[in-house]
Amino acid sequence: MTQFNWIISAFDIKPESKIITNIHWRLSAERDGVNIETYGCIALPEPTGVIIDYDLITKEQIIIWLESIMSIIPESIDDEIQQSQLYIIKQSLENSIDEKLNPISETAIPNFN
């Protein structure tokens, strides 16, 4: 089973209020000794309701925000069901691990005489 791990690299914030506007993230996947990683940046919507003080925000809260935003499934296009961004990213990482574990090609160095 693939283990996923979020790494929070940085935030973009509004200096006067310390409200986070963007999260810079990396997501690593590990299975059978193979590690693959991808990265990105996601914009947060303007907060409403209770605003968590910047100094009290935890990694767990950031992950909840990331996964919530990235789990939104877009509307169907031409009656074709779409997948969430999070599903697509995790599937891509899984596929990359599969290719490392079961390569279908390799690079060879020419052995010309």
C-alpha positions as CSV (number, residue, x, y, z in Angstrom):
1,M,0.0,0.0,0.0
2,T,1.3,3.4,-0.9
3,Q,2.0,5.8,1.9
4,F,1.5,9.5,1.2
5,N,3.1,12.4,3.1
6,W,2.4,16.1,2.8
7,I,5.3,18.5,3.1
8,I,4.4,22.2,3.5
9,S,7.2,24.2,1.9
10,A,6.0,27.8,2.4
11,F,3.0,30.2,2.5
12,D,2.2,33.4,0.8
13,I,0.5,35.7,3.3
14,K,-1.0,39.2,3.5
15,P,1.6,41.0,5.6
16,E,-0.8,43.2,7.5
17,S,-3.2,40.4,8.6
18,K,-1.0,37.3,8.2
19,I,-3.8,35.6,6.3
20,I,-2.5,32.8,4.1
21,T,-3.3,33.3,0.5
22,N,-1.3,30.5,-1.1
23,I,0.2,27.2,0.2
24,H,3.3,25.8,-1.5
25,W,3.3,22.0,-1.0
26,R,5.0,18.8,-1.9
27,L,3.4,15.3,-1.7
28,S,5.6,12.3,-1.5
29,A,4.5,8.7,-2.1
30,E,6.4,5.6,-1.0
31,R,5.7,1.9,-1.7
32,D,8.1,-1.0,-1.7
33,G,11.1,1.2,-1.1
34,V,10.4,3.5,-4.1
35,N,9.8,7.2,-3.3
36,I,8.3,9.7,-5.7
37,E,7.4,13.3,-5.1
38,T,5.5,16.1,-6.7
39,Y,5.0,19.7,-5.8
40,G,2.6,22.6,-6.4
41,C,1.0,25.8,-5.0
42,I,-2.6,26.3,-4.3
43,A,-4.6,29.4,-3.6
44,L,-6.8,29.6,-0.6
45,P,-10.2,31.3,-0.8
46,E,-10.7,34.5,1.3
47,P,-11.5,33.2,4.8
48,T,-15.0,33.7,6.3
49,G,-16.2,33.2,9.8
50,V,-13.7,32.6,12.5
51,I,-10.1,33.2,11.4
52,I,-7.4,31.1,13.0
53,D,-4.5,33.1,14.4
54,Y,-1.5,32.6,12.1
55,D,0.7,31.4,15.1
56,L,-1.9,28.7,16.0
57,I,-2.2,27.1,12.5
58,T,-1.0,23.5,12.5
59,K,0.3,21.3,9.7
60,E,-2.8,19.2,10.2
61,Q,-5.1,22.2,9.6
62,I,-3.1,23.1,6.4
63,I,-3.5,19.5,5.2
64,I,-7.2,19.6,5.8
65,W,-7.5,22.8,3.8
66,L,-5.3,21.4,0.9
67,E,-7.2,18.1,0.7
68,S,-10.6,19.9,1.0
69,I,-9.8,22.2,-1.9
70,M,-8.1,19.5,-4.0
71,S,-10.9,17.0,-3.5
72,I,-13.5,19.2,-5.3
73,I,-14.8,17.3,-8.4
74,P,-15.3,19.5,-11.4
75,E,-18.6,19.3,-13.3
76,S,-18.9,16.8,-16.1
77,I,-17.6,17.7,-19.5
78,D,-19.7,16.3,-22.4
79,D,-21.3,13.9,-19.8
80,E,-17.8,12.6,-18.9
81,I,-17.3,12.3,-15.1
82,Q,-14.2,14.3,-14.0
83,Q,-11.8,13.4,-11.2
84,S,-10.6,15.6,-8.3
85,Q,-7.2,17.2,-8.5
86,L,-6.1,15.2,-5.4
87,Y,-7.2,11.9,-7.1
88,I,-5.3,12.8,-10.3
89,I,-2.1,13.7,-8.4
90,K,-2.2,10.6,-6.2
91,Q,-2.9,8.4,-9.3
92,S,0.1,10.0,-11.1
93,L,2.4,9.2,-8.1
94,E,1.1,5.6,-8.0
95,N,1.7,5.2,-11.7
96,S,5.2,6.6,-11.4
97,I,6.0,4.1,-8.6
98,D,4.5,1.3,-10.8
99,E,6.8,2.3,-13.6
100,K,9.9,2.3,-11.3
101,L,9.0,-1.1,-9.9
102,N,8.0,-2.6,-13.3
103,P,9.9,-0.7,-16.0
104,I,8.7,-1.1,-19.6
105,S,11.8,0.4,-21.1
106,E,15.3,1.5,-20.1
107,T,18.0,3.7,-21.4
108,A,21.1,1.9,-22.9
109,I,24.5,3.4,-23.6
110,P,25.6,2.6,-27.2
111,N,28.4,0.1,-27.4
112,F,29.9,1.0,-30.8
113,N,33.2,-0.6,-31.9
